Amino acid sequence: MSWLLNDEGSVLASLEIADTRASRRRGLLGRDNFEGALLLRPARSVHTFGMGFTIDVALCDRDMAVLKLVTVPPRRLVLPVARAYCAIEAEAGSMARWNLSPGDQLEVSS
């Protein structure tokens, strides 16, 4: 299992990694809720078509610096962010609980 860490090394959440075309396409589809976080890599945008719950999304660059945070209700599309390399998805409210803001540095640990 992997973990999502902040720049101080504190664990924010357990982390699933979707780094194949099939796993990125599946994402959080078909789930009623989600605990932890999902890293989609590569990804410059996300959508919530077919999802039944609102999610928080952090779009990050290659170094895992947060570029943009957005809360996305079902049946919506997040416009691509030019410098984004990956997206972190979590249940709505997670990013605020984790006290994330653009510019924050994240890390993945196994």
Backbone as CSV, one residue per row, in Angstrom:
resi,resn,N_x,N_y,N_z,CA_x,CA_y,CA_z,C_x,C_y,C_z
1,MET,0.836,-1.179,0.000,0.000,0.000,0.000,0.883,1.245,0.000
2,SER,0.405,2.257,-0.680,1.122,3.527,-0.734,0.426,4.548,0.151
3,TRP,1.154,5.639,0.420,0.642,6.703,1.284,0.871,8.049,0.631
4,LEU,-0.058,8.970,0.852,0.095,10.349,0.417,0.598,11.149,1.599
5,LEU,1.739,11.835,1.414,2.369,12.592,2.495,2.410,14.073,2.141
6,ASN,2.392,14.926,3.167,2.604,16.359,2.929,4.095,16.645,2.980
7,ASP,4.477,17.916,2.835,5.907,18.276,2.780,6.625,18.098,4.103
8,GLU,5.866,17.895,5.187,6.479,17.636,6.492,6.627,16.147,6.764
9,GLY,6.179,15.311,5.813,6.280,13.864,5.968,5.118,13.241,6.710
10,SER,4.094,14.028,7.026,2.916,13.488,7.712,2.010,12.789,6.707
11,VAL,1.456,11.653,7.116,0.550,10.891,6.256,-0.794,11.606,6.175
12,LEU,-1.230,11.877,4.956,-2.538,12.483,4.735,-3.594,11.413,4.505
13,ALA,-3.235,10.354,3.738,-4.214,9.322,3.391,-3.526,8.103,2.803
14,SER,-4.220,6.971,2.849,-3.772,5.816,2.076,-3.984,6.174,0.608
15,LEU,-3.193,5.583,-0.268,-3.187,6.018,-1.664,-3.236,4.830,-2.606
16,GLU,-4.223,4.851,-3.499,-4.262,3.923,-4.622,-3.637,4.652,-5.800
17,ILE,-2.898,3.918,-6.621,-2.260,4.530,-7.776,-2.832,3.926,-9.052
18,ALA,-3.336,4.782,-9.921,-3.854,4.374,-11.229,-2.897,4.912,-12.273
19,ASP,-2.003,4.042,-12.758,-0.996,4.499,-13.714,-1.012,3.705,-15.013
20,THR,-2.075,2.936,-15.236,-2.279,2.283,-16.529,-3.515,2.907,-17.171
21,ARG,-3.624,2.762,-18.459,-4.779,3.338,-19.160,-6.086,2.793,-18.588
22,ALA,-6.151,1.494,-18.349,-7.374,0.879,-17.826,-7.690,1.364,-16.415
23,SER,-6.692,1.438,-15.555,-6.952,1.862,-14.170,-7.302,3.346,-14.099
24,ARG,-6.711,4.177,-14.964,-7.080,5.595,-14.999,-8.499,5.771,-15.513
25,ARG,-8.875,4.986,-16.530,-10.219,5.078,-17.097,-11.269,4.671,-16.063
26,ARG,-10.961,3.646,-15.285,-11.885,3.166,-14.252,-11.963,4.160,-13.100
27,GLY,-10.820,4.675,-12.640,-10.785,5.674,-11.566,-11.679,5.310,-10.400
28,LEU,-12.565,6.207,-10.026,-13.491,5.979,-8.915,-14.884,5.569,-9.400
29,LEU,-15.033,5.288,-10.691,-16.334,4.903,-11.225,-16.849,3.632,-10.556
30,GLY,-18.130,3.613,-10.300,-18.757,2.438,-9.713,-18.665,2.353,-8.198
31,ARG,-18.072,3.334,-7.575,-17.960,3.342,-6.111,-18.988,4.302,-5.535
32,ASP,-19.506,3.960,-4.356,-20.473,4.828,-3.681,-19.785,5.879,-2.826
33,ASN,-18.589,5.587,-2.378,-17.780,6.512,-1.591,-16.336,6.052,-1.709
34,PHE,-15.447,6.770,-1.076,-14.039,6.416,-1.196,-13.288,6.980,-0.006
35,GLU,-12.559,6.116,0.671,-11.694,6.565,1.760,-10.266,6.542,1.250
36,GLY,-9.513,7.545,1.592,-8.151,7.642,1.105,-8.092,8.547,-0.099
37,ALA,-7.143,8.250,-0.990,-6.944,9.078,-2.174,-6.563,8.186,-3.345
38,LEU,-6.819,8.694,-4.534,-6.470,7.993,-5.765,-5.578,8.909,-6.584
39,LEU,-4.405,8.422,-6.966,-3.469,9.170,-7.806,-3.614,8.685,-9.235
40,LEU,-3.997,9.583,-10.127,-4.091,9.295,-11.558,-2.859,9.886,-12.224
41,ARG,-2.077,9.009,-12.865,-0.810,9.473,-13.429,-0.554,8.783,-14.757
42,PRO,-0.438,9.490,-15.870,-0.546,10.934,-16.033,-2.007,11.373,-16.167
43,ALA,-2.268,12.617,-15.835,-3.606,13.207,-15.974,-3.484,14.722,-15.877
44,ARG,-4.088,15.419,-16.847,-4.104,16.891,-16.821,-5.474,17.418,-16.442
45,SER,-6.485,16.525,-16.460,-7.843,16.891,-16.078,-8.560,15.624,-15.650
46,VAL,-9.752,15.772,-15.083,-10.574,14.624,-14.690,-12.036,14.952,-14.996
47,HIS,-12.867,13.922,-14.925,-14.314,14.118,-15.069,-15.020,13.261,-14.021
48,THR,-16.270,13.595,-13.780,-17.063,12.822,-12.819,-18.321,12.256,-13.473
49,PHE,-18.308,12.070,-14.785,-19.432,11.443,-15.470,-19.532,9.993,-15.002
50,GLY,-20.716,9.584,-14.587,-20.918,8.227,-14.102,-20.645,8.061,-12.612
51,MET,-20.260,9.124,-11.933,-19.988,9.039,-10.499,-21.204,9.507,-9.715
52,GLY,-21.362,8.973,-8.515,-22.518,9.307,-7.699,-22.208,10.200,-6.524
53,PHE,-20.986,10.700,-6.416,-20.645,11.560,-5.286,-19.645,12.624,-5.713
54,THR,-19.601,13.697,-4.957,-18.704,14.819,-5.220,-17.297,14.478,-4.738
55,ILE,-16.290,14.910,-5.493,-14.897,14.657,-5.113,-14.101,15.957,-5.081
56,ASP,-13.010,15.917,-4.340,-11.988,16.958,-4.382,-10.885,16.468,-5.307
57,VAL,-10.307,17.386,-6.062,-9.221,17.043,-6.982,-8.077,18.032,-6.781
58,ALA,-6.869,17.499,-6.672,-5.654,18.309,-6.674,-4.896,17.963,-7.945
59,LEU,-4.715,18.937,-8.811,-3.898,18.745,-10.010,-2.484,19.190,-9.667
60,CYS,-1.522,18.306,-9.939,-0.136,18.526,-9.510,0.819,18.431,-10.698
61,ASP,1.987,19.046,-10.548,3.016,18.953,-11.585,3.840,17.678,-11.382
62,ARG,4.872,17.501,-12.177,5.701,16.278,-12.098,6.377,16.108,-10.745
63,ASP,6.616,17.207,-10.037,7.271,17.144,-8.725,6.264,17.026,-7.586
64,MET,4.977,16.841,-7.928,3.888,16.704,-6.954,3.597,18.005,-6.206
65,ALA,3.892,19.132,-6.821,3.485,20.425,-6.263,2.049,20.676,-6.715
66,VAL,1.197,21.083,-5.797,-0.213,21.319,-6.108,-0.338,22.582,-6.957
67,LEU,-0.962,22.429,-8.126,-1.187,23.561,-9.029,-2.585,24.139,-8.860
68,LYS,-3.559,23.252,-8.684,-4.952,23.687,-8.616,-5.751,22.709,-7.768
69,LEU,-6.658,23.240,-6.960,-7.593,22.434,-6.171,-9.001,22.763,-6.627
70,VAL,-9.827,21.753,-6.756,-11.205,21.969,-7.181,-12.103,20.886,-6.588
71,THR,-13.320,21.278,-6.233,-14.344,20.330,-5.799,-15.263,20.108,-6.992
72,VAL,-15.478,18.838,-7.333,-16.184,18.505,-8.563,-17.415,17.647,-8.266
73,PRO,-18.620,18.185,-8.503,-19.828,17.386,-8.328,-19.968,16.366,-9.464
74,PRO,-20.872,15.397,-9.318,-21.079,14.409,-10.389,-21.451,15.075,-11.716
75,ARG,-21.069,14.397,-12.784,-21.399,14.816,-14.154,-20.748,16.135,-14.561
76,ARG,-19.509,16.318,-14.165,-18.779,17.543,-14.519,-17.397,17.182,-15.093
77,LEU,-16.800,18.161,-15.759,-15.475,18.016,-16.348,-14.588,19.134,-15.824
78,VAL,-13.374,18.791,-15.412,-12.384,19.782,-14.998,-11.538,20.096,-16.230
79,LEU,-11.454,21.362,-16.580,-10.650,21.745,-17.734,-9.185,21.398,-17.495
80,PRO,-8.468,21.010,-18.548,-7.051,20.652,-18.398,-6.214,21.816,-17.858
81,VAL,-5.227,21.476,-17.055,-4.255,22.438,-16.533,-2.934,22.146,-17.248
82,ALA,-2.415,23.141,-17.935,-1.277,22.956,-18.839,-0.077,22.261,-18.190
83,ARG,0.332,22.666,-17.012,1.538,22.095,-16.392,1.257,20.861,-15.546
84,ALA,-0.005,20.452,-15.464,-0.359,19.303,-14.624,0.179,18.010,-15.224
85,TYR,0.631,17.132,-14.348,1.102,15.812,-14.742,0.253,14.721,-14.100
86,CYS,-0.337,15.015,-12.943,-1.123,14.001,-12.256,-2.269,14.657,-11.496
87,ALA,-3.232,13.819,-11.124,-4.389,14.283,-10.362,-4.569,13.382,-9.150
88,ILE,-4.904,13.990,-8.038,-5.222,13.240,-6.824,-6.690,13.475,-6.534
89,GLU,-7.449,12.387,-6.455,-8.880,12.461,-6.174,-9.150,11.921,-4.776
90,ALA,-10.109,12.550,-4.101,-10.527,12.111,-2.767,-11.957,12.593,-2.542
91,GLU,-12.617,12.056,-1.519,-13.968,12.502,-1.215,-13.976,13.997,-0.924
92,ALA,-15.086,14.639,-1.265,-15.233,16.078,-1.028,-14.968,16.393,0.439
93,GLY,-14.226,17.449,0.661,-13.866,17.878,2.009,-12.494,17.409,2.445
94,SER,-11.932,16.438,1.732,-10.623,15.883,2.116,-9.502,16.904,2.005
95,MET,-9.472,17.659,0.924,-8.376,18.615,0.716,-8.387,19.694,1.804
96,ALA,-9.568,20.126,2.214,-9.667,21.111,3.298,-9.207,20.491,4.617
97,ARG,-9.605,19.249,4.876,-9.169,18.558,6.102,-7.662,18.401,6.140
98,TRP,-7.078,18.174,4.963,-5.625,18.018,4.867,-4.917,19.367,4.810
99,ASN,-5.690,20.450,4.781,-5.146,21.805,4.763,-4.261,22.061,3.536
100,LEU,-4.682,21.537,2.379,-3.915,21.725,1.152,-4.269,23.040,0.475
101,SER,-3.299,23.616,-0.195,-3.525,24.812,-1.004,-2.523,24.771,-2.170
102,PRO,-2.806,25.511,-3.243,-1.858,25.550,-4.350,-0.467,25.952,-3.874
103,GLY,0.528,25.276,-4.416,1.902,25.511,-4.018,2.424,24.490,-3.022
104,ASP,1.515,23.793,-2.324,1.952,22.773,-1.373,2.648,21.628,-2.101
105,GLN,3.617,21.034,-1.434,4.380,19.932,-1.991,3.876,18.623,-1.372
106,LEU,3.574,17.639,-2.229,3.122,16.329,-1.768,4.162,15.276,-2.130
107,GLU,4.013,14.100,-1.531,4.940,13.017,-1.760,4.190,11.693,-1.686
108,VAL,4.657,10.711,-2.450,4.094,9.366,-2.405,5.135,8.456,-1.761
109,SER,4.681,7.671,-0.799,5.565,6.747,-0.105,4.956,5.354,-0.148
110,SER,5.805,4.364,-0.340,5.312,2.976,-0.368,5.419,2.317,0.988
